[in-house]
């Protein structure tokens, strides 16, 4: 009798994956050939050691270069739904998200903004700061899995460049800019749940949401809808409308918590990003009910969850100098 099928999913912020002689943001932000090779080798080493089956990427500028690198590593399926923007000549900004898979990607699309919803909320004109990607992967022994890769708005002050002059560098202005970023990031989370919830109701596919959320995921954060939407749905939905299994289209679980739910003493959770000496968990893998071993609809158990932070806390300059300022996260699953 064959053993149950296992698979791994990882999320990696690549920090300006851009092939020379192209530049990110500024004219002189160009890797040398040696620096670029070191960055690619760092990624290659992680993939060869951890062998993820599906990978969500953030901060990708050179999509074709990443596609070719992953093809050589055994990932024949690679998708993006947007391209970075050219500022001038060879300088790019607005990197994109991407997904690579060892298994067939049967469909892929950008998550659309519901403009009617935004207009009703008085937020007309708002767009995702980075367009989220939704790809459906066909896993052996499991079937179709919806994977959403996101990179939400950062905490950097969101202000027009014309305001960022020496005459306007006041604490109050910076505070207002950070608040504008918080509003953007929180609205993006709301739009995500609205779009993903609608898709779940239409197609009923298991869901993985992964990426750099640029904030800690807690009940008090602007991103609380990502972990509270399921409770709101349960409260507002008439019991007779729920199916017998208690299926909930918008309930998401933190993969780290699912991996530790049977342990009396959960493993300590490392930070995925550091600002100075302060560490925060900004990178997540969130899962629908089909991955909760305590739920009747469970189809795969979360066996483990890992954060790979060596290059952040114990860096080796010879291998880590051009790696990333985020730690990759990886979850391992076993089909029931």
VENPE-V394663 format. One line per field, one symbol per residue. ss: DSSP state (H for helix, E for strand, C for the rest). A space follows every 10 residues. Layout:
# VENPE-V394663
ss: ???
This chain:
# VENPE-V394663
ss: CCCCCEEEEE EEEEEEECCC CCEECCCCCC CCHHHHHHHH HHHHHHHHHH CCCEEEEEEE CCHHHHHHHH HHCCCCEEEC CCCCEEEECC EEECCEEEEE ECCCEEEEEE CCCCHHHHHH CCCCCCCCCC CCEEEEEEEC CCEEEEEEEE ECCCCCCCCC HHHCCHHHCC HHHHHHHHHH HHHHHHHHHH HHHHHHHHHH HHHCCEEEEE EECCCCCCCC CCCCHHHHHH HHHHHHCCHH HCCCCCCCCC CCEEHHHHHH CCCCCCCCCC CCEEECCEEE CCEEEEECHH HCCCCCCCCE EEEEEEEECH HHHCCCHHHH CCCCCECEEE EEEEEC
